[in-house]
Amino acid sequence: MSGTKVKKIAPLKRIASALRKKGRRIVFTNGCFDILHYGHVMYLEKAKSSGDCLIVGINSDQSVKRIKGPNRPVVNEFDRARVLAGLESVDFVVIFNEDDPLKLIRALKPDVLIKGSDWENKGIIGSDFVRSYGGKVLTVKLAQGRSTTNLIKKIAKTY
């Protein structure tokens, strides 16, 4: 079942439009989601609570390499997408190749754009666009000390 939650952008755009016509609030967030951990799960559950349908955009493997460096991602894009799709809080997952999700946000026109609180002072990509049509931009407080980078460091040190 979770495999059907991983979509390409064109069908997902149609799904989001149909849901919006039924009065459903579309929530969008994005990230690399490499090595899924407690912090990710809590973040996604909080994001889902802001609407009816949570769409998660994940950076492709090439995009992650450009952003995080040549040793990342640890987990490939297909596996990351399927693991996220297996979460109850996630309705759909879409993989994008760009370094930022602006193209995806413009295509999906979410009612709510969510990012972690670490983005508050960095300027949330797509926030101006979402606000331009009356959408909301919210931040979610992140779980303290939980990050993929910290997890990788702990594994490397231990083993």
Secondary structure, DSSP 8 states (H G I E B T S, - for coil): -GGGGB--HHHHHHHHHHHHHTT--EEEEEE---S--HHHHHHHHHHHTTSSEEEEEEE-HHHHHHHH-TT--SS-HHHHHHHHHTSTT--EEEEE-SSSSHHHHHHH--SEEEEEGGGTTT--TTHHHHHHTT-EEEEE---TT--HHHHHHHHHHH-
